[in-house]
Amino acid sequence: TISDGPIHAAMDYLQALPPYILQTIAEVNVGNPNQVIAYTSDSLPIHLEKGDNPLERAAITEELLQEVKNNNLSVQYIDTDVKAPRVKNK
């Protein structure tokens, strides 16, 4: 049984991702419970903050990754803040 909040939130987030995105996630760093970060296999950081609202953050991740792909953006990181999601360009 997992009782650690950040780990549980990360698991919920991963389960909410569509399979085609889930297969691109290489790591989720929960070392700092206030700054949970997922990394794609291309080393793109996806900031999940405290990991709250995992379903919304998964939907934001999908939308922003699609935007990055469609616009061929060079990205420093993706921020899944539910109030102000953004793609930080290099």
C-alpha positions in Angstrom: 0.0 0.0 0.0 1.3 3.4 -1.0 0.7 6.0 1.6 3.1 8.7 0.5 1.1 11.6 -1.0 3.5 12.7 -3.8 4.0 9.1 -4.9 0.2 8.4 -4.9 -0.4 11.7 -6.8 2.2 10.7 -9.4 0.6 7.3 -9.8 -2.8 8.9 -10.3 -1.3 11.3 -12.9 0.3 8.4 -14.8 -2.8 6.4 -14.9 -4.8 9.4 -16.3 -2.4 9.8 -19.2 -3.4 8.3 -22.6 -1.2 5.3 -23.4 0.6 7.1 -26.3 1.8 9.7 -23.8 2.4 7.3 -21.0 4.9 5.4 -23.1 7.0 8.6 -23.4 7.3 9.2 -19.7 10.7 8.0 -18.5 10.8 9.2 -14.9 8.8 10.9 -12.2 10.8 12.7 -9.5 9.0 12.9 -6.2 12.0 13.9 -4.1 10.6 17.3 -3.3 6.9 16.9 -2.5 6.2 20.5 -3.5 7.9 20.1 -6.9 7.0 16.8 -8.5 8.4 16.6 -12.0 7.8 14.1 -14.7 10.4 13.7 -17.5 9.8 12.5 -21.0 12.2 10.1 -22.8 13.5 13.3 -24.5 14.3 14.7 -21.1 11.5 17.3 -21.2 10.5 18.3 -17.7 6.8 18.4 -16.9 6.2 20.3 -13.7 3.4 18.9 -11.6 3.8 21.1 -8.5 2.4 19.1 -5.5 0.8 16.6 -7.8 -2.7 17.8 -6.9 -5.5 17.6 -9.5 -3.8 14.7 -11.4 -6.6 14.2 -13.9 -6.5 17.9 -14.9 -2.8 17.9 -15.0 -2.8 14.8 -17.3 -5.2 16.5 -19.7 -3.1 19.7 -19.6 0.0 17.5 -20.3 -1.7 16.0 -23.4 -2.8 19.3 -24.7 0.6 21.0 -24.2 2.7 18.1 -25.6 0.4 18.2 -28.7 1.0 22.0 -29.0 4.8 21.4 -28.8 4.6 18.7 -31.5 2.3 20.6 -33.8 4.4 23.8 -33.7 7.8 22.1 -33.5 8.7 24.1 -30.4 12.0 24.1 -28.6 10.9 23.8 -25.0 12.6 24.2 -21.7 9.7 22.7 -19.7 6.0 22.3 -19.4 4.1 23.7 -16.4 0.8 22.0 -15.7 -0.5 24.6 -13.3 -4.3 24.2 -13.6 -4.8 28.0 -13.3 -2.1 29.0 -15.7 -0.6 26.1 -17.7 2.2 27.1 -20.0 5.1 25.9 -22.2 8.4 27.6 -21.4 10.3 28.1 -24.6 14.1 28.0 -24.7 
